[in-house]
Amino acid sequence: PICVSTSKTEPFGIVVLEAFAYGVPVVAYTRAQGIKEIVTDEYDAFLVENANREIMAKRIMELITDKNLCQEMGKNAYKTALKYKTDNVVNMWMDLIEKKED
């Protein structure tokens, strides 16, 4: 499976995290700022500049035809999703609050 996001805007990217939680790599446009904050291009996702449909199609086909690449990116996607587990997010918030208090 592959998750394709053609969103123009995405404040956080929950759809991406949901895909990552299932080990599914993502192909998305860079114009969706929230997605860019979560993914690492060519590690767990492919980011496509300037809403270029031809490059988007090329990247999708790359994942469809190269099963090893798709599996590797899917494993990396799952690793990325683990950063957003509840305990980790709580710790991030606590660190932020503690820094604010200093």
LINCOR-V569070 format. One record per backbone hydrogen bond with DSSP energy under -0.5 kcal/mol. CO is the residue of the C=O (numbers start at 1). NH is the residue of the N-H. Records with the same first field share a line. If there is no record, write none. Layout:
CO->NH ; NH
This chain:
1->25
2->4
3->5 ; 27
4->6
5->29
10->34
13->17
14->18
15->19
16->20
17->21
18->22
19->22 ; 24
20->23
23->25
25->3
26->46
27->5
28->48
29->32
31->33
32->35 ; 36
33->37
34->38
35->38 ; 39
39->41
40->43 ; 44 ; 45
44->26
45->42 ; 43
46->28
47->49
48->30 ; 51
49->52
51->53
52->56
53->57
54->58
55->59
56->60
57->61
58->62
59->63
60->64
61->65
62->66
65->67
66->70
67->71
68->72
69->73
70->74
71->75
72->76
73->77
74->78
75->79
76->80
77->81
78->82
79->83
80->83
81->84
82->85
85->89
86->90
87->91
88->92
89->93
90->94
91->95
92->96
93->97
94->98
95->99
96->100
97->101
98->102
